[in-house]
Amino acid sequence: MSEDRFARVGPIEIAYRLYGPEDGVSLLLVGGIDTTLVTWDPAMIEMLTERGFRVLVADNRDSGLSTQLSGQRVGRLSFLARSLKGQLGKLGPAEVGYTLTDMATDLVGLLRTVGMSNVHLVGHSMGGMLAQEIAIAAPELVESLTCISASSGETGVGKPTPKAAILVAKATGSDVESAIEGLTRKYVFTGGPEADPTYARERAEISLRRANTPDGRLRRLLAVAATPNRVAALEQLPMPVVILHGALDPSIQVDGGRRLAELPPQAEYYEVPRMGHELIPPFFPDVVEAIERARALSIDPE
């Protein structure tokens, strides 16, 4: 069992853990809106360490045990107004406390602090967008990029279904028990037909009983909405990119993954039948295979 460690990156303190052999192949897992470092399933991490990866997981800023930017208060009405602007593509970086670009700076700093280079980046959902930002900001550190259930940030693709949007908005609250209920409901619906309610509750409880950060969650949602799309930068990425997307994803619908696959010069796209949005055990082999494929492409581009 790995222990929490902390790294200071500028004004931000990032909580992180490392798994696997110290001389293993560097791999960073980047989580989404509701992912903290303990949300990553130990079974999937073990599948990766058994394949020789040195796995780094972290709490993004404003989540888990990393720095909470509590001075940047977001009222409910203000959040709703800015969210609407974001859906219309009219929310600018100056209107929020930070963007995904700032969050990427945190994780680039973490990689440098722990001495990781030649990194295989893996991001899920918001984390897939964040991983793109890392690859754009520090391509010299990145060997490959695997994006799961993510999009390019363009407003015209990858939109949530109405029900998914409602469940994402409601999956929060200062009361831990209510937050667990809301996040479980979200996980069950967005996980697709293979979702297991018992497993969904387990992952929600593990994360939220360690740290419940409802205000930070609102700020992270706004960070996604205010970050400019990455189209031009993705078209210049020098590393291989593997894109994995669930055919039944209701949170970032499948057109978002298909569009993302059109952009990087070295992109491969894999669409998984019956897979929704969440990383759940039935699809761990698909995830690990995608990561291994990205790794192989970085060694031999074929």
C-alpha positions, 0 to 999 in steps of 0.5 A: 500500500502506497502512502500519501506524499506531498509536493509543493508546486508554486503556491499549490501543494499536490498530494500524490502516491507512487506504485510499482517498481522504482525502475519501472516505466513512468506512467501518470494517471490523470483523473476527472472531476470526481476522481481523487488519487484513491478513486483509481481502482487498486486492481487496475493499478496492479494490472499496470504495475505487473506490466512494469509501469511505475504509476503516479496518481495525484489529487488535482488542485481543489480536490482530495488532500491537495490545496483547496482554493477556498478564497475563490468562492463560487456562489450557486447563481454565479456558477449557473450563469457561468456554466451557461456561458461555458456551454455557449463557448463564451466563458473566458479564462479571466472569469474563473479562478483557473483553467485546465492549463493552470492545473496542467502546470501543477502536474508538470511541476509534480512530474519534475519534482518526483523526477519523472521523464519519458512519461506515458500520460493517461487521462480519463474524462476531464483528466483526458483533457488535462493530460492533453494540456500536459502534453501540449505544455511539456512534450519533452516529458511525454512519450505517449498520450492515452485519452479515455472518454475525453474531447478536444474542448470544442463546444460542438461535440462531446456534449452530455445527454440532458440526464447526464448533465443533471446528474453531474450538476447534482453530484455534490454537497457539503454533507458527505452522505448526500454527496455519496448518494449523488455521486453514486447515482451519477456513476451508475447512470454514466457507467452504462449498462455494465455499471454495478451499483455496489461498485459505484458506491464503493468508489464514491465512498472511498473518495468522499470519506477521505475528502469532500470538496464541493466548492472545489468541484464547482471551480473545477467544472468552471475550469473545464468550461473556460479553457479554450479548445485545443484543436491547433495544439493537438494538431502539432503533438509530436507523440503517439496518441491513443483514444479510447471511448465508450460507444454508450458514453452519456457524459462526453458523447462519442462524437467527442472522442471521434473528433479528438481522434481526427486531430493529433498526427499520430492518433489511433481510435478505439471505440468500445461497445457497451462501455459508458463513461466510467472506468469500471472493472469490465473494461479494465482490460480495454484500458490497459490494452490502450495504454500498452498500445500507446507505449508500443507506438512510442517505441516503434511507430510502425 
